[in-house]
Structure formats: structure tokens, C-alpha cells
Amino acid sequence: MKIRLHYKLFAAILAAILVVVVYMTLVMQWSFNRGFLHYVSSVEYEQLKRVGTELEIIYKKHDGWSWLTDDPIRVAEIIIGSYADRKQKERFLERLRGNGRGSRMLPSGPRPAELPPSLLPRVFLLDEKKHTLFGFDPGQSSVDLIELLHENKVVGYVGLYPARYLSEKLELVFANQQKFTLMLIAAAAVLIAAGLTFPITYMLTRPIREMAAATRSLAKGRYQTRIRMNSSDEFGQLAQDLNDLGTILEKNQIARSQWIADISHELRTPLSILRGKIEALQDGLYQPTEELYRGLHREVMHLGLLVDDLYQLSLSDLGAMSYQRVEVQPCWALEQAISLMEAELTDHGLRLETEVDIDNDASLFADNERLKQLFTNLLANAIRYTDSGGTIRIHVGCEKQHLVYTFEDTAPGVSDEDLTRLFDRLYRVEASRSRELGGAGLGLSICHSIVTGHNGTIEAEHSPLGGLLVRVRLPLSE
């Protein structure tokens, strides 16, 4: 059977409280027994002092202890007379005097291993030489004695063996009442603790239940699930982390859906064109002209480029995009890319300006082919979205421990909203112009992957020339 955390926490706290209550009860009971026995001993000591005073009076009256021989019961009567309980006193005196058996009730001889608990058997009387006159002989026992004086001379001693446990009825009743009260208090404390602990543990585990429910909801694909949590403790932080996770999953789901829709659209458009033209050829509506074949070839090339770009991005996502890094010259890949794009620059009527401001010994630890792909994509993007007659400016410089490549172009520019999304996959500033300009919205995403793979950064901002500025930072070789 599955036990919920609420009940486990309740049981653990209640068990801890129960252990503490039991411990405190035992300690208090031990302390009470010890203190009460000490109190009883103090009361008995006061009784013994009164007994000693009576014995001093009788000693003075008879001028010695000879009267003990004729009336040994007299000492027992004095001891019993010091009892506070009148009924108990009368009962003991009746037993002592009845049927002539009183002398047999008197304690005498060596001290037994276990003394009776009542006061009478524990009192003893010694003469001035500490010879036993009444009671059990103390022998070498260490017992506190009260001196008996006559005319400022010690004529005897009276002592009391300490009680090891309670014996008097009233004392036992009082002690038992206190123990019973202590047990009631302990039981009440446990019940109150249980009554308070159950709702407290329920409240403490409520955030856990809410987060568990939210986690199950996220696992079922309901990524819009959020947890309301106002606390700033660990639970609050965990709830915030789960909310952040839900936000990321929701964004990823939306992005994935958009990605699939965009890919489907990008593939469907050239395929539809190819299908339409091929079917028209089959039906005899089009004649197989060179211009028609060029159009078909253009669509096939567009599909090939799109598939290649998607493949490159998938390699980057899987961490499988390979980099053959070696010490390279900072401008070799850039020069190769410019050489490849010269024809397109001329066709679009664009002017290219380059400026290199780096030390001769500067080098990069990079993959030249990937850098060539990076710069080619950046140049192609600038050519594609710069009006005819415009200018593209490339600057290469050093900034601390990085090499900085800056690509700028003239109008048209991009909005602030578009700037933040330029490196998103399949994102185009003007989707309606995608077919005309030939872009699928993957070039800058690939650039971002290549730069990240070289431990660099890439960012976009408005260009002073009126168009777009893309800045690439790559770490210099150590």
C-alpha cells in the first residue's frame, strides 16, 4: 500500500514528539520521586527530633536509661506518638499494647538487609557509648545521629535508617495522584500535538502535492500548467523552476509546431511548382524549352539547398557537426567567401568595401571550411536583402582576446522586433518576399551554430549605413 508523504511526515513528527514527551515524563517522575522522598525524609527527621526531645525529658525524670528495662514499649509509644495521622497512631498503639505482644513487635538485634518501610522499625536508640538500647543495631553503618543531652552532656543518640521508598498511606496516595496527573498531562500533550501536527503537515506538504500534480500535467503534454506559489523558500524556488520549465516546454512546442509548418510550406512550394510544370509538360501544355528547364533546375536546387541547410542544423542540434580545427589565418576563409560571391555582387549592382585592422601574427584555432561557410552565408544574406546600388562593408579587427568580423549593409533595415529573431530558424523579415529573394530563413541560424561551435558570439543591430549590422566575435588562438 502506498503511504502518502503527508502521513509519513505526520508520523515522523508525532513519533519525535512522543519520544520527547515520554522522556520528559520519565525524568519528571524520577525527579518527583527523588524530591518527594527527600521531603519525606526531612519530615521524618523533624519527627525524630521530637522523639529525641521526649527521650531527653524521660531520661531527666529517671536519671538514666534504666527505665527501658522495665518499660521497653515506652520508646515505641513515643515514636508512634510522633505520627501525624491520628488513626494510624491509634491503630499502632492498639496493636502494640494488645494481648501483651507489644515487646515482640519491637525491633532488636542486628540490622536486617531489608528494613520495613514504616518509621518505628527504622528508629534506634544508643547510649553515650553508642551501645544499642532500642532498635536494630547500626553496627558500622554510617547514619546521621541526633545527640541527646542532659546537663550539657551527651547521654545518648537517636538515629533513623533512611527510607528507600514510601510506605505511609497518605504519602503513597499523594505520590500516586501526582503520577496519574503527570500521565494525564503527557497523554493530553500527545493528543494536542497530534491535533496540531496533522493540519500543519498537511499545509507543509500542500506545495509538494501541487508540484507533483503540475509535473504529471507537464508529463501529459499540458505545458501551459503553472503553479501559484507566493513563498520565497525552497518550495517557492522549486515551483518557479517548474513554471520556467513549463514555459520553455510550451515555447518549444509552439516552435516545433511552427517549425514543422514552415518546413512543410518550404517543401510544398517548390514541389508544387515542379509538379505543376511537369504535369503541364506531360499534358502538352508547355513545350520543353531551355527556359522551362532552367526553372525546373532552379526549383530543384532550391530544394537541395533547403535540405542541406536542414541537415546542417540537425547535425548542430545533435552535436555531430564536425570541426577540423587548426591554426588558420584570420582572413583566408573571408577572402574565399568574397571570391565566391563576386558574381552575385556584380549582378545585384552592389559595392563591397573591406577593411582589415589586425596584427600580422594574429591567428585563429578554427575550421577554415566552416568559417568559409559562415562568411558565405553572411555575404549571401547581405546581398539578398540590400537594395541595388547599395554598399556592403566588411571590417576585421581585434578586441581584447577576440577577432571581430563586422558585416554592414545599406537600406533596407529591420525593425527592433525582427532584430531579436533574426537567428531563429525559418524566420524571415518579409515572408512574402522569400520566394523572390530565394531565402528559406535558415542561413543565419546556421551561422549562429557555426559561431557557437567555435566558442564565439554573433549579434545583430542597426547599421549606421541604414541597413543591418552583424558582428561575429571569435577567440584568438593562444
C-alpha positions as CSV (number, residue, x, y, z in Angstrom):
1,M,0.0,0.0,0.0
2,K,1.3,3.4,-1.0
3,I,1.6,5.8,2.0
4,R,1.4,9.5,1.2
5,L,4.2,11.9,2.2
6,H,1.7,13.8,4.4
7,Y,1.1,10.7,6.6
8,K,4.8,9.9,6.7
9,L,5.7,13.4,7.8
10,F,2.9,13.4,10.4
11,A,4.0,10.0,11.8
12,A,7.7,11.2,11.9
13,I,6.9,14.4,13.8
14,L,4.4,12.7,16.1
15,A,6.9,10.0,16.9
16,A,9.5,12.6,17.7
17,I,7.0,14.4,20.0
18,L,6.0,11.2,21.6
19,V,9.7,10.3,22.4
20,V,10.2,13.8,23.9
21,V,7.0,13.6,26.0
22,V,7.9,10.1,27.3
23,Y,11.4,11.2,28.1
24,M,10.2,14.3,29.9
25,T,7.5,12.2,31.8
26,L,10.1,9.7,33.0
27,V,12.6,12.5,34.0
28,M,9.8,14.4,35.8
29,Q,8.6,11.2,37.6
30,W,12.2,10.4,38.6
31,S,12.7,13.9,39.8
32,F,9.4,13.9,41.7
33,N,10.1,10.6,43.4
34,R,13.6,11.7,44.4
35,G,12.4,15.1,45.6
36,F,9.3,13.7,47.4
37,L,11.4,11.0,49.2
38,H,13.8,13.7,50.3
39,Y,10.8,15.8,51.6
40,V,9.5,12.7,53.5
41,S,13.0,12.1,54.9
42,S,13.0,15.8,56.1
43,V,9.6,15.3,57.8
44,E,10.8,12.1,59.4
45,Y,13.9,13.9,60.7
46,E,11.7,16.5,62.3
47,Q,9.7,13.7,63.9
48,L,13.0,12.1,65.1
49,K,14.0,15.4,66.7
50,R,10.6,15.5,68.6
51,V,11.3,11.9,69.7
52,G,14.7,12.9,70.9
53,T,13.2,15.8,73.0
54,E,10.8,13.3,74.6
55,L,13.6,10.9,75.4
56,E,15.6,13.7,77.0
57,I,12.7,14.5,79.2
58,I,12.2,10.9,80.3
59,Y,16.0,10.5,80.8
60,K,16.0,13.5,83.2
61,K,13.0,12.2,85.0
62,H,14.5,8.8,85.6
63,D,18.1,10.0,85.7
64,G,19.3,7.3,83.3
65,W,18.2,4.7,80.8
66,S,17.3,2.1,83.4
67,W,13.6,2.6,82.8
68,L,14.0,0.9,79.4
69,T,14.4,-2.4,81.1
70,D,11.1,-2.1,82.9
71,D,9.2,-0.4,80.1
72,P,10.8,-1.1,76.7
73,I,7.5,-0.4,74.9
74,R,7.7,3.3,76.1
75,V,10.2,4.2,73.3
76,A,7.9,2.7,70.7
77,E,5.0,4.6,72.1
78,I,7.0,7.9,71.9
79,I,7.9,7.1,68.3
80,I,4.3,6.2,67.3
81,G,3.1,9.3,69.1
82,S,5.0,11.5,66.7
83,Y,2.9,10.2,63.7
84,A,0.8,12.9,62.1
85,D,-2.1,10.5,61.2
86,R,-4.2,10.1,64.3
87,K,-5.9,6.9,63.1
88,Q,-2.6,5.4,62.1
89,K,-1.3,6.3,65.5
90,E,-4.2,4.8,67.4
91,R,-4.0,1.6,65.3
92,F,-0.3,1.1,66.0
93,L,-0.7,1.8,69.7
94,E,-3.6,-0.7,70.0
95,R,-1.5,-3.3,68.3
96,L,1.5,-2.5,70.5
97,R,-0.5,-2.8,73.8
98,G,-2.9,-5.5,72.9
99,N,-2.6,-9.1,74.1
100,G,0.8,-8.5,75.6
101,R,2.6,-8.9,72.3
102,G,4.0,-5.5,72.1
103,S,7.5,-6.4,73.1
104,R,7.6,-8.9,70.3
105,M,6.9,-6.1,67.8
106,L,9.9,-4.1,68.9
107,P,12.9,-4.1,66.6
108,S,16.0,-5.7,68.0
109,G,19.1,-7.5,67.1
110,P,21.4,-6.9,64.0
111,R,20.2,-4.7,61.3
112,P,18.4,-6.8,58.6
113,A,19.3,-6.5,54.9
114,E,15.8,-5.1,54.1
115,L,14.3,-2.8,56.6
116,P,10.5,-2.5,57.0
117,P,9.3,0.8,55.4
118,S,7.4,2.2,58.4
119,L,9.1,4.7,60.8
120,L,9.2,2.5,64.0
121,P,11.5,-0.3,62.8
122,R,13.9,2.3,61.4
123,V,14.5,4.2,64.6
124,F,17.2,3.2,67.0
125,L,18.5,4.5,70.4
126,L,22.1,4.4,71.6
127,D,23.6,5.2,75.0
128,E,26.5,7.6,75.4
129,K,28.9,4.8,74.5
130,K,26.8,4.0,71.3
131,H,25.6,0.7,72.7
132,T,22.2,-0.2,71.3
133,L,19.3,0.4,73.7
134,F,16.5,0.1,71.3
135,G,16.0,-0.9,67.7
136,F,18.2,-2.7,65.2
137,D,21.9,-2.4,65.9
138,P,23.5,0.0,63.4
139,G,26.9,-1.6,63.7
140,Q,29.4,0.2,61.5
141,S,26.6,1.8,59.3
142,S,27.1,5.5,58.5
143,V,23.8,7.0,59.8
144,D,23.2,10.6,60.9
145,L,22.6,10.8,64.7
146,I,20.9,13.3,67.0
147,E,22.6,13.8,70.3
148,L,20.6,13.5,73.5
149,L,21.8,16.0,76.2
150,H,21.4,16.2,79.9
151,E,23.0,19.0,81.8
152,N,25.0,19.8,78.7
153,K,26.4,16.3,78.5
154,V,25.8,13.7,75.7
155,V,23.8,10.9,77.3
156,G,22.8,9.1,74.2
157,Y,21.9,9.2,70.5
158,V,18.8,8.6,68.5
159,G,19.1,7.7,64.8
160,L,17.0,6.8,61.8
161,Y,17.7,4.5,58.9
162,P,16.8,6.3,55.7
163,A,13.7,5.1,53.8
164,R,14.3,3.7,50.3
165,Y,10.7,4.0,49.2
166,L,7.4,5.4,50.5
167,S,5.3,3.5,53.0
168,E,2.7,5.8,54.6
169,K,-0.7,5.6,53.1
170,L,-1.2,9.3,52.7
171,E,2.2,9.7,51.1
172,L,1.6,6.8,48.7
173,V,-1.8,8.3,47.8
174,F,-0.3,11.7,47.1
175,A,2.6,10.2,45.1
176,N,0.2,8.1,43.0
177,Q,-2.1,11.1,42.4
178,Q,0.9,13.1,41.1
179,K,2.0,10.2,38.8
180,F,-1.5,9.8,37.5
181,T,-1.7,13.6,36.9
182,L,1.6,13.5,35.1
183,M,0.4,10.7,32.9
184,L,-2.7,12.6,32.1
185,I,-0.7,15.7,31.2
186,A,1.6,13.6,28.9
187,A,-1.4,12.0,27.2
188,A,-3.0,15.3,26.7
189,A,0.2,16.8,25.3
190,V,0.4,13.9,22.8
191,L,-3.2,14.4,21.7
192,I,-2.8,18.1,21.4
193,A,0.4,17.6,19.4
194,A,-1.3,15.2,17.1
195,G,-4.2,17.6,16.6
196,L,-1.8,20.4,15.7
197,T,0.7,18.3,13.7
198,F,-1.9,16.8,11.3
199,P,-3.1,20.1,9.8
200,I,0.4,21.6,9.9
201,T,1.9,18.7,8.0
202,Y,-1.0,18.9,5.5
203,M,-0.2,22.5,4.9
204,L,3.5,21.8,4.6
205,T,3.0,19.1,2.1
206,R,0.5,21.0,0.0
207,P,3.1,22.7,-2.2
208,I,4.6,19.2,-2.8
209,R,1.2,17.9,-3.9
210,E,0.6,20.9,-6.2
211,M,4.1,20.5,-7.8
212,A,3.6,16.7,-8.2
213,A,0.2,17.4,-9.9
214,A,1.8,20.0,-12.1
215,T,4.7,17.7,-13.0
216,R,2.2,15.0,-14.0
217,S,0.3,17.5,-16.1
218,L,3.5,18.6,-17.8
219,A,4.4,14.9,-18.5
220,K,1.0,14.6,-20.2
221,G,1.8,17.5,-22.6
222,R,-0.2,20.2,-20.9
223,Y,2.7,22.7,-21.0
224,Q,0.5,25.7,-20.1
225,T,0.3,24.3,-16.5
226,R,1.6,26.8,-13.9
227,I,1.9,26.7,-10.1
228,R,0.8,29.6,-7.9
229,M,3.4,30.0,-5.2
230,N,4.0,33.1,-3.1
231,S,6.7,31.8,-0.8
232,S,10.4,32.6,-1.3
233,D,11.7,29.4,0.4
234,E,12.9,26.2,-1.3
235,F,9.4,25.3,-2.3
236,G,8.9,28.6,-3.9
237,Q,12.1,28.3,-5.8
238,L,11.2,24.8,-7.0
239,A,7.8,26.0,-8.1
240,Q,9.4,28.8,-10.0
241,D,11.8,26.4,-11.7
242,L,8.8,24.2,-12.7
243,N,7.0,27.2,-14.1
244,D,10.1,28.1,-16.1
245,L,10.3,24.5,-17.3
246,G,6.6,24.7,-18.4
247,T,7.3,28.0,-20.2
248,I,10.3,26.6,-22.0
249,L,8.4,23.4,-23.0
250,E,5.4,25.5,-24.1
251,K,7.7,27.7,-26.3
252,N,9.4,24.6,-27.7
253,Q,6.1,23.0,-28.5
254,I,5.0,26.2,-30.3
255,A,8.4,26.4,-32.0
256,R,8.3,22.8,-33.1
257,S,4.8,23.2,-34.5
258,Q,5.8,26.3,-36.3
259,W,9.0,24.6,-37.5
260,I,7.0,21.7,-38.9
261,A,4.5,24.1,-40.6
262,D,7.3,26.2,-42.0
263,I,9.3,23.2,-43.3
264,S,6.1,21.8,-44.8
265,H,5.5,25.1,-46.5
266,E,9.1,25.4,-47.7
267,L,9.0,22.0,-49.2
268,R,5.5,22.2,-50.6
269,T,6.1,25.4,-52.6
270,P,8.9,24.2,-54.8
271,L,7.3,20.7,-55.1
272,S,4.1,22.3,-56.2
273,I,5.9,24.3,-58.8
274,L,7.8,21.2,-60.0
275,R,4.6,19.1,-60.0
276,G,2.6,21.7,-61.9
277,K,5.3,22.3,-64.6
278,I,6.0,18.5,-65.0
279,E,2.2,17.8,-65.3
280,A,1.9,20.6,-67.8
281,L,4.7,19.0,-69.9
282,Q,3.0,15.7,-69.7
283,D,-0.3,17.2,-70.9
284,G,1.4,19.1,-73.7
285,L,0.5,22.5,-72.2
286,Y,4.2,23.5,-72.0
287,Q,6.9,23.0,-74.6
288,P,10.2,21.7,-73.4
289,T,12.2,24.9,-73.7
290,E,15.5,25.8,-72.2
291,E,13.9,28.5,-70.0
292,L,11.5,25.9,-68.6
293,Y,14.3,23.5,-67.8
294,R,16.2,26.3,-66.1
295,G,13.1,27.0,-63.9
296,L,12.8,23.3,-63.0
297,H,16.5,23.2,-62.2
298,R,16.2,26.3,-60.1
299,E,13.4,24.7,-58.0
300,V,15.4,21.5,-57.6
301,M,18.5,23.5,-56.5
302,H,16.3,25.4,-54.0
303,L,15.1,22.1,-52.6
304,G,18.6,20.8,-52.4
305,L,19.8,23.9,-50.6
306,L,16.9,23.7,-48.1
307,V,17.6,20.0,-47.4
308,D,21.3,20.7,-47.0
309,D,20.6,23.5,-44.6
310,L,18.2,21.4,-42.6
311,Y,20.9,18.6,-42.4
312,Q,23.5,21.1,-41.1
313,L,21.1,22.3,-38.4
314,S,20.2,18.8,-37.4
315,L,23.9,18.0,-37.1
316,S,24.4,21.0,-34.9
317,D,21.4,20.0,-32.7
318,L,22.8,16.5,-32.2
319,G,26.3,17.8,-31.6
320,A,27.5,15.9,-34.6
321,M,28.7,18.9,-36.7
322,S,32.4,18.2,-37.1
323,Y,35.1,20.8,-36.8
324,Q,38.6,20.2,-38.1
325,R,40.3,22.9,-36.1
326,V,43.9,24.0,-36.9
327,E,45.8,27.3,-36.7
328,V,44.5,29.4,-39.6
329,Q,44.9,32.9,-41.0
330,P,42.1,35.1,-39.9
331,C,41.2,36.4,-43.4
332,W,41.7,33.3,-45.6
333,A,38.1,32.0,-45.3
334,L,36.7,35.5,-45.7
335,E,38.7,36.0,-49.0
336,Q,37.4,32.7,-50.3
337,A,33.8,33.7,-49.5
338,I,34.2,37.1,-51.2
339,S,35.7,35.4,-54.3
340,L,32.6,33.0,-54.4
341,M,30.1,35.9,-54.1
342,E,31.8,38.4,-56.6
343,A,29.4,37.4,-59.4
344,E,26.3,37.9,-57.3
345,L,27.6,41.3,-56.0
346,T,28.0,42.4,-59.6
347,D,24.6,41.1,-60.7
348,H,22.9,43.0,-57.8
349,G,24.8,46.2,-58.5
350,L,26.4,46.3,-55.0
351,R,29.7,47.8,-53.9
352,L,31.9,45.9,-51.4
353,E,34.2,47.7,-49.0
354,T,36.7,45.8,-46.9
355,E,38.9,46.9,-44.1
356,V,41.4,44.8,-42.1
357,D,43.0,46.1,-39.0
358,I,44.7,43.2,-37.2
359,D,48.3,42.2,-36.3
360,N,50.2,40.2,-38.8
361,D,50.8,37.4,-36.2
362,A,47.1,37.1,-35.3
363,S,45.6,33.6,-35.9
364,L,42.5,31.6,-35.1
365,F,42.2,28.0,-33.9
366,A,39.3,27.1,-36.2
367,D,37.9,25.1,-39.1
368,N,38.5,27.1,-42.3
369,E,35.7,25.3,-44.3
370,R,33.2,26.1,-41.6
371,L,34.4,29.7,-41.4
372,K,34.1,29.9,-45.2
373,Q,30.5,28.6,-44.9
374,L,29.8,31.2,-42.2
375,F,31.1,34.2,-44.2
376,T,29.4,33.0,-47.4
377,N,26.1,32.8,-45.6
378,L,26.6,36.3,-44.1
379,L,27.5,37.8,-47.5
380,A,24.6,36.0,-49.2
381,N,22.2,37.4,-46.7
382,A,23.6,40.9,-47.1
383,I,23.4,40.7,-50.9
384,R,19.9,39.2,-50.8
385,Y,18.4,42.0,-48.6
386,T,20.3,45.1,-49.8
387,D,18.8,47.3,-52.5
388,S,20.5,47.6,-55.8
389,G,23.2,50.3,-55.8
390,G,23.9,49.8,-52.1
391,T,27.0,49.1,-50.2
392,I,28.3,46.2,-48.2
393,R,31.1,46.9,-45.8
394,I,33.2,44.3,-44.0
395,H,35.6,45.2,-41.2
396,V,38.0,42.8,-39.4
397,G,39.6,44.0,-36.2
398,C,40.9,42.9,-32.8
399,E,39.1,43.4,-29.5
400,K,40.9,42.2,-26.4
401,Q,41.4,38.4,-26.9
402,H,38.8,38.2,-29.8
403,L,38.8,38.7,-33.5
404,V,35.8,40.7,-34.6
405,Y,34.2,40.5,-38.1
406,T,31.6,43.2,-38.8
407,F,29.3,42.9,-41.8
408,E,27.2,46.1,-42.6
409,D,24.9,47.0,-45.4
410,T,22.8,49.8,-46.6
411,A,19.0,50.1,-46.7
412,P,16.6,48.5,-46.2
413,G,16.9,47.9,-42.4
414,V,15.0,45.7,-40.0
415,S,12.7,46.6,-37.1
416,D,13.6,46.2,-33.4
417,E,11.3,43.2,-33.2
418,D,12.9,41.5,-36.1
419,L,16.4,42.0,-34.7
420,T,15.6,39.7,-31.8
421,R,14.5,36.9,-34.1
422,L,17.0,37.1,-36.9
423,F,18.8,33.9,-35.8
424,D,15.6,31.9,-35.3
425,R,15.1,29.1,-37.7
426,L,12.9,29.7,-40.8
427,Y,12.4,33.3,-39.7
428,R,12.3,35.9,-42.4
429,V,11.9,39.6,-42.1
430,E,9.5,39.6,-45.1
431,A,8.0,36.1,-45.6
432,S,6.1,37.3,-48.7
433,R,9.5,38.0,-50.4
434,S,11.0,34.6,-49.6
435,R,10.4,33.1,-53.0
436,E,11.6,36.2,-54.8
437,L,14.7,36.5,-52.8
438,G,15.4,32.8,-52.5
439,G,15.8,32.6,-48.8
440,A,14.4,29.9,-46.5
441,G,15.3,31.6,-43.2
442,L,18.0,29.1,-42.3
443,G,21.2,30.9,-43.2
444,L,21.6,33.0,-40.1
445,S,20.6,30.0,-37.9
446,I,23.5,28.0,-39.5
447,C,25.8,31.0,-38.9
448,H,24.8,31.0,-35.2
449,S,25.5,27.3,-34.9
450,I,29.0,27.6,-36.5
451,V,30.0,30.6,-34.3
452,T,28.7,28.8,-31.2
453,G,30.7,25.8,-32.2
454,H,33.9,27.9,-32.2
455,N,33.1,29.3,-28.7
456,G,32.3,32.7,-30.2
457,T,29.3,35.1,-30.3
458,I,27.2,36.6,-33.1
459,E,24.8,39.5,-32.7
460,A,22.8,41.8,-34.9
461,E,22.0,45.5,-34.6
462,H,21.0,48.5,-36.7
463,S,23.8,49.7,-39.1
464,P,24.8,53.4,-39.4
465,L,24.6,52.8,-43.1
466,G,20.8,52.3,-42.8
467,G,20.7,48.5,-43.1
468,L,21.8,45.6,-40.8
469,L,25.0,45.1,-38.9
470,V,26.1,41.6,-37.9
471,R,29.1,41.3,-35.6
472,V,30.9,38.0,-35.1
473,R,33.5,37.5,-32.3
474,L,35.8,34.6,-32.4
475,P,38.5,33.9,-29.7
476,L,42.1,34.4,-30.9
477,S,44.5,31.4,-30.8
478,E,46.6,31.4,-27.6
